[in-house]
């Protein structure tokens, strides 16, 4: 499904025109959104290799083929897109996705895995090992359901990997991940794959994959009632996931062409707000009736939405017009709108709700906006290329993520940034988990989530996620 939307208005049009005339390398938003086709009559299988222990550090082997084995003697069905090399160095302590493939619905009795080559590091250099002569069969019955995704996990035993001094004799086992306690769960929306990746925030391992509507983007977490709301932008719906069962239990249908992109939830969980990028509207939705109560026509290009601390108001950022809208949720009306002289991208409320911290495209400052007057009261230098922002409600510090992977720590009280640290790739989405006091950083370009200690700023763990990571929520988030 391909959707095309080209809208250039106001100051942004002038900016883009200047970029074209001057030949400047300006970063511009994508006007054309391409969504992955739905599964239709098929289902989908995801295969993950579980983290390797330290004993396998010098090992490296190549998987040349993975095929599923249907029941009743039907031909094998390949699921591996291209040969993959597994290195003990790269897979130590982190899951690796081996394959993802659409399959016909039905019953399967296992997986066939072929090792192309293998080697092990030694003092005098790498030593080639003799791989198994035949494909390895992993017997594990599973069912692919129409329109659903299934995640299976493969363990490699560290025992007897090398026999006779030169034979690579791996022993694999396959199964499904056990369900952790509910308060251990985290969720990442993967717009390019039409899935939500469910992970264990303690071990930083994927445990489930939930197939969604087309183009899942913004999410909102209702910890009290055990729900995750996901904006399926390409289907013009918001899907509701039950955290206890990890199943979709409802769909809130919006207007054709709305393309819901970002969501926000009132603190009591009673009202959901959807910033609809396609139609330039905001939907005010009752989570009890799962229906739209009010619909506000605001400035175009609503790129972010955040609810006030009191749950009665919300703030909408508009990228095209460079404005912020202040809305009355209960009254379903626009109270005020103000220009920012910037192109806002993301925002986060202060601990007391008196200020809105805004990052803007092409800007090197963090805008501090008074939520009562909507006036910019301060500009704090943070450098350019900002893409995400998150306030820590414990100390009111603001974390700003850059597309370079840098995360800047801002102390609003002092009007300056006080620290910075780096992840390997872009810091496209940030959230703070309060129980472990960690910052979770989603890097969409690398399909990775990094977990960092907020005191030491050091990486604790990381995990791979699906393509097109857009948003992330975790139980216990602040």
N, C-alpha and C positions, 0 to 999 in steps of 0.2 A: 504494500500500500504506500503510495507516495502522495504527500500533501505539500503543496507549494503555497507559501505565503510571503509576499514582498510588500513591506510597508515602510516608507521612509517619510518622516514628517519632521518639521521644526528644526531645532538646532542639530539633531543628529544627521538630518539630510545634508545640512550645510557642511558638517564635519566630514561626512563620507564623500561629498563632492570635492572638498578641498583635498582629501587624500588621493582621489583619482587624478585631479589636475596636477598635483605636485609629485605624483608617483611615489608617495610615501608608503611605507610598510605598515599601514594602520591595521590593527586587529578589528575586524568587523564581525557581527553576529551572523550566524547562518540564516539565510532567508528561506532555505529549502530544507524541509524536514523529511527524512526518509525513514520509514518504519519497516521492520521485519514483517514478513507475511505471517499470518496466524497459522497454527498447526493444521487446522481443518480436520480431516478424518484421522490424522496421525497422532501419535504420542511422542514423547521425547525422553531420551536417556542421557544422564550425565554420569561420567565415571571419574572418580578422584583416587589418587594414590595418597595414602595416609603418610604423615611425616616420617622420615627415616631417622633411626637413632644414630648416635655419634659413631658407633662402630662401623657404619657404612660410609663414612666420610671419604675414603679413597676410591670408592666404587663409582663406575660410570657404565651405563648400558643403554642400548637403543631398542625402543619398541617399534618394530616395523609394521605390525598389523594388530588391530583389535577387531574382532567380529563377535556378534551375538549369535547364540545357538538357538534357533527356534525348536519347539517341540515337534515330534512326529516326523523327524528326518528331513525337514525342509532345508534348503541351502543356507549356508552361513551368510549373515548380513554385515558387511564392513561398517564400522563406525568411526574409524580413525581417519581424519582428513589428510594428515601427513605424518611422516615419521617423526617420532619424538625421542629426544635424548634425556635420560634421567641421570642426574649427577648427585652423588651423595652430598657434595658441597652445597648445591642449590636446594636440595630437598630436605636437608637436615632441619627438623623442627617446623616445617611448613608443608601444607598440603599442595599437591600439584593436580591440576585438572588434566586428565589424560585424553578425554574425548567427550564430545557432545553431539548427538545426532538424533534426527527425527526417525521414528520407526513405525511400522504398522502395528496397530493394537493387537494384543494377543499375549499368549503365554510363552516364555522363553526359559530354557533350562540352564543357561549359564553363558559364559564368555570364553572365547578363544583368544589367547595372547601369544604373539610371536616375538621372540627376542632376536634382533638382527646381529648385534655384536655386543661385546662386553669387554671391559678392561679394568684393571685395578692399579692404583698408584703404589709404587715401591721406591726404595731408596735410590735405585739406579734408573728410575723412570717408569713410565707406564708399562704394564705387562698385559698383553692380550690374553683373554680367556676364551675358551671354547664354549659358545652358547649352546643351549639345548637343540637337538637335531629336529625336533618337531614342536608344533605349537603346544602351548600349555593350556589345558582346559580347567577352568574354574567353575565347578558345579555349584550353582546357586539359582534356584528357581525364582523368577520374578515375572510380574505382569505389567505390560505397558497399556495404559488406558488412553482412550481417545481424548485429545485435548488436554492431557495432563503431563507433567514432568516428573521423572523419578530419578533420584540420586542414589548411586551405589558407590561403595567405598572398598578399595583394595588395599590389603595389608601385605607387606613383604617382610617375612621373618628374617632376622639377622643371623640365624643359625644355619650352618652348613651351606653358606653361599658359594664357597669355593671348595671343591673336592678334588682329590688326586693332584692338588697343586695347580691345576690349570683348567678345570671344568667349572663353568658357571652353572650352578644348580639351584636357582631361586625357588622358594616355596611361597606361593601366594594364597591368600584367603580373601573371600569377598562377602560383603553383607551390607546391611543398612546401619546407619549410625543410631545409637540409642538416644532417646529424647532426654535432654538435660532438664533441670528444674526451670520453671517458667521464667524466673527472674534472671536466668543466664542468657536469655535470647537477644539476638540482634538481627536487624533486617537491612538489606541493601537493595534498592530498586535498580534493575539493569535494563535500561530503555532499549538497548540494541538487541536484546535477546528475549524480550517479553517475559521476564522472570523476576521474582524477588528471591534473592539468596538469603537463606536463614542460617545464622551462625551462632556458635557458642562463644560468648564474649570472654569467658575465662580462658578456654583453650585456644581461641581464635581458629576454629575449624568450622568449615561448612557442615551442616547436618541435614539440610533439606533444600530443595529447590521448588518454589511454587510458581506454576505457570499462570500468567495474568493475561489481561487484555493487551492491546497493542500499545507499545511505548510507555511503560510505567515510569513515572518521574517523581513528583513530589510525594512525600509521605507525612502522615501525622500519627503519633502514638498516643493511645488512651491507655495508660498504665492501670488506672483504677478499674476500668471495665474490660480490660484484656482484649483490645482491638488495635489493629493497624489499618489505617486508611491509605489507599494507594491511588494516585491519579493516573489512570490509563489514558494518556493524552490522545492517542490515535483512535480510540473507540468512543471518546466523549463520555466516559463513565468514571466513577470513583468506586473502587472495589474495597470490600471490608473483609479483613482477615481475622479469624478467631485465633488468638494467641495460644489457647489451650490445645486446639486440634490442628493448627496450622492449615486450615482450610478456608477457602473463600465462602463466606456465609451470606453475602449480599452485594448488590450492585446498585449504585445510585446513578441513574441516567440523567445526563445534562442535555443541553440543546446541541443539535448537529453543528459542528464546526467550532464548538467551545474550546476544544483542546486544553483541558485542565492541566496545569503545569506545576503549580505550587499550592500546598495546603497548609492550613493552620487550624488549631483546635483551641477552644476556650478551656480554661483550667478545669472546669467541672465536667468537661467531655460532652456537654449538651449540644454545642453548636460547632459545626465544621464550616470553614470558609475555604473557597476554592478560587484561586486566581486563574482565570481562563485566558490564556495567551491568544487563542485563535479568534475569539470574539471581543477581546478587550473588556470583559465584564468580570464581576465578582459574584459568586453564588454564595448565599447564606443558607446553610442546610441544617435541618434538624436531624440529629443522630438517632432520635427515637423513632421518627417516622421514616427516616432515610429518604427524605424528599427535600427539594429546594423550596424554602419558604419565601425568600426574596432574591431579587436579581438586580444588581446595580450596574448601570452603564457609566463607566468612568473614563479617564484618559486611556489612550491605547497602550499596548505592550505592558501589562501588569507582570512584572518579573519576580516579585517577592511579596509575601504577606506575613504579617506577624500580629498576634492578638495582644492587647494590653494586659497588664498584670491583673486588672480588675475583671477581665472577661467581658466587659461591656463595650469595648471599643477595639478597633483594629487599624493597622497602618498598611497601606499598599504602596509599593514603589513601582513607578512607571519608567521604563528605560527609554522609550522613544521621546516622550515629552519632557523627561527630566523633572518629574514632579513626585510629590508624596501626597497621598490622599488619606484623610482621617475619617473613618466611618463609624457610625453608631450601629452596633450589631442588633440590639433589641429593636430599635426603631427602623432598621433596614434602610438607612439613608446616609448620604454623604454630608458630613458636617463641615469639612473644609478641605481645600487643596492648595498646595504651595509649591512654587518653583524652587529647584535646588541649584540651578546653574551647573549641574553635573548630570551624568547619565547613570542613575543609581542601578546597582546590581544586586546587592544583598544588604540586609540590615539585622540588627540585634538590639533588643531593649536592655537598658540598664537595670541593675538589681531593683531599684525603687520604681522603675517605670517612668521616670521623669525625662529620660533622654533616649533618643533613638540613634544608635551608631550605624552609619551608612558608609559602605564602600561603593565607589563609582568607577565606571569604565574610564580609562584614559586619565585617571586622577592619581595623584601621589599622596593624598590626604584622606584621613578618616573624618567624615563629617559628623559633628555632634549636633543633633537637632532637638530642640526643646519640644516635648510632646504636647505641651499646652498651646504654644503659639505657632508651632511648625517652623520656627525660625532657626537658621543655622547659627549656633552660639559659639562654636569653636571649630577649628580645623587643626587636626593633629597629623604631622608628617609621618607617613609610614612607608613611602616608596611606592613604586608602581606595580602593575600586574596583579592586583588583588582580585581574588575570585570567591572567597568565602569569609564568613565572620561568625563568631560565637562568643557570647558573654558568659563568664563564670560567675554565677549568682553568689558564690561564697565570698568573693573578694572584689567583684565588679571589674575584673580585668577583662580586656577584650582580646581574643585571639583572631588574627587575620591571616588567612591562608593565601599564598601566591601561586600562580601557575608554574612557577619555578620550583616549587616544593618548600620554599621558605615559609615559616610560620612566625609572624611578628607578635609579640606580647605588648599590649598597650595598657598603660596605667592612666585612665582618664583624669584622676585626681591631680596628677602632675602634668597632664597635657603633653605626654611624650611616650614613645615606646621605650621599654626598659630592657627588653631581651628579644632574642630570636633564635630559632633552631631550624634544622633542615630535615626533611624527608627526601627520599631519592627522587620522587616524581611530584607532580602537581598536587597541591593541597586543595582539592576541589570542593570538599565538604567536610565540616568539622562538627563533632559533638563531644560532650563531656559526660563521662560516666562517673557518678558520685561515689559508688561503693569502693572502687579501687583508686579513685582520684586519678583517672587517666583521660587523656585526649585521644580520640579516635579520628584518624585522618583518612579520608577516602581519596585515592588517586585514580581518577578515571582513565588517564592515558595508559597506566600500567596495570589496570584491573587489580588493585591492591588496597588493602586496609592496613594501616600501621597503628599500633597501640603504643602510646608514649606516656611515661610517668610525668605528671605535671610538676613534680618537685625537681627531679633530676633532669627532665627534658630528654631522657634517653629512651630509646625504643625497647619495649618489653617483648613484643611479639608482632607478627604480621601474618596476613592471610591473603590468598588470591580470591577474587570474586569474578563475577561475569562481566561481559562487555557492556560498555555504555553506562557505567555506574553514575547515578544521578544524585541520590539522596540516601541517608542512613539514619536509622533510629535504633536505640538500644534500651532495654529495660534498665531502670535506674538512672537514666540520663537526667541531667539537670537543665 
